[in-house]
Amino acid sequence: MKLSAPLFALLALVTLASCVGRKTINYLNDPALSNTSKLFPNRKFEYRIQVNDVLSIRVLGLDDVTSRQFNVESGAAVAVNDAALYVNGFSVDKSGSVQLPTIGKLKLQGLTISEGQELLQRKINDYFTNATVIMKMVSFRVSILGDVAKPGTYFVYNNQMTLLDALATAGGPNEYADKRHVTLMRQSDLGTQALYVDLSRADVASSEYYYLLPNDVVYVPTLKARPGRMNLELLSILFTAVSAAAVVLTVVQNQSK
């Protein structure tokens, strides 16, 4: 059976329109979530301090003179912003240590933030009484690139950030972003690890990569079907023109008979 030109164009249009399915576009597809709740156990990977990290270290309960040595950012002339926190923070040097007033060098590489804070608290207790240590990661930032509304680097002022939090911070993926092949690049002492994360699956919440770590890079690619989808408007116009031409041709053929 021979297909007329309008019917052929319509079939081509439908084929292109079906290239991108709802499962590819939507987040967290899982039939089990339709009528009941489901628990996804956390597999959070706790970050360990690395070389070049910048830490904010505050020691409370000291006299004014000693306090100014540790808590540079407490000065009235210093504005509390990203740059000030970085400049006044304590950098982890190549040996994995930070240089602190009175205490000297303290090895922190390989420790979690809470472990580092406990170690520093013990050292501070050797020199001062009733002093309290507060340690935070100043250089906790993540980069979100690719097919998102607002790509860029974002500082994290929280103890944790999930992949979904990061994408929301960047304005969310665009319409034709490929949520099944989101690339996560993670730094470590051994190098850079890269892997795909499938955000179309609900069980991604149980992945150890669901929670981001400092200096993670998230890249959201564009679906391969996007060029075809972007041409749908042009194809619609073409289909209308072909249909009109077919009608005119049919009228002319009927009149000539």
C-alpha positions, -999 to +999 in steps of 0.1 A: +000+000+000+014+034-010+014+061+016+002+096+006+026+125+012+006+140+041+003+106+058+041+099+054+049+133+068+026+127+098+042+094+105+077+110+104+065+137+128+050+112+152+082+091+151+104+121+160+080+132+187+082+098+204+120+099+206+119+113+241+098+094+266+085+105+299+109+080+317+138+099+302+125+133+311+111+127+346+129+122+379+128+091+402+106+067+383+096+038+404+062+020+401+063+012+438+060+049+447+026+052+431+005+040+460+029+035+490+059+050+506+093+035+503+125+038+524+158+043+508+186+037+534+213+064+534+248+055+522+264+088+529+301+090+523+317+112+549+343+137+535+378+136+548+401+166+549+424+169+519+454+191+509+444+226+498+412+226+518+404+258+536+390+255+572+373+281+594+385+275+629+370+295+658+380+292+694+354+306+718+359+314+755+393+330+751+405+365+763+403+392+738+439+392+728+442+355+723+408+354+706+419+378+679+448+354+670+425+326+662+393+344+652+405+369+626+371+372+610+356+385+643+372+419+637+347+447+631+365+458+599+362+424+582+331+417+561+317+382+564+316+369+528+331+341+507+363+360+501+368+370+537+361+334+549+387+321+524+414+347+532+410+343+570+406+305+569+434+280+576+447+262+545+458+226+546+493+226+533+511+199+512+519+180+544+482+178+553+487+202+582+474+236+593+495+262+611+478+275+642+487+302+667+502+289+699+497+253+690+518+252+658+513+227+630+485+202+634+480+173+610+444+171+598+446+154+564+425+122+563+403+132+592+366+140+590+356+175+601+342+162+634+374+142+640+395+172+632+375+194+655+379+168+683+416+166+678+420+204+679+398+206+710+422+182+728+452+204+718+434+236+728+426+220+762+464+217+768+468+254+766+435+270+776+406+262+800+369+265+791+377+271+754+354+256+727+365+248+692+342+252+661+356+239+628+338+243+594+347+236+558+350+270+540+359+255+506+328+234+503+317+242+468+302+222+440+301+230+402+270+222+382+275+223+344+257+213+312+221+215+303+208+233+334+192+268+339+220+284+358+253+266+354+281+277+378+300+271+410+280+272+442+292+274+478+275+251+503+266+265+537+254+232+551+268+199+563+254+181+533+240+186+498+223+160+476+224+157+438+188+170+437+197+199+460+225+208+436+203+207+405+177+228+422+203+253+432+213+256+395+177+262+385+170+226+375+178+207+343+163+221+311+135+203+292+158+180+272+185+174+297+195+137+300+188+128+336+198+092+330+234+099+324+244+127+348+281+127+352+296+131+387+333+139+389+349+135+424+383+145+436+404+124+459+441+120+469+444+093+441+430+114+413+396+122+398+368+096+398+340+099+372+308+080+369+272+081+356+243+087+380+208+078+368+184+103+383+154+087+365+156+058+391+142+063+426+168+041+441+195+067+434+187+080+469+204+049+482+236+055+462+268+066+480+270+093+453+236+108+461+253+131+487+278+155+472+313+162+486+334+194+484+347+201+449+323+177+432+315+185+396+280+176+382+276+176+345+241+172+329+243+163+292+216+170+266+195+142+251+207+130+217+171+133+205+170+171+211+179+182+176+149+163+162+126+176+189+138+212+182+128+208+146+092+197+153+079+232+147+096+233+113+083+199+105+048+209+115+050+238+090+063+215+064+035+190+070+009+218+067+025+229+034+025+193+021-011+188+031-022+220+014-003+210-018-019+176-017-054+191-014-047+214-043-034+185-064-064+164-056-088+193-067-069+198-099-069+161-107-107+159-100-114+189-123-093+174-151-113+142-152 
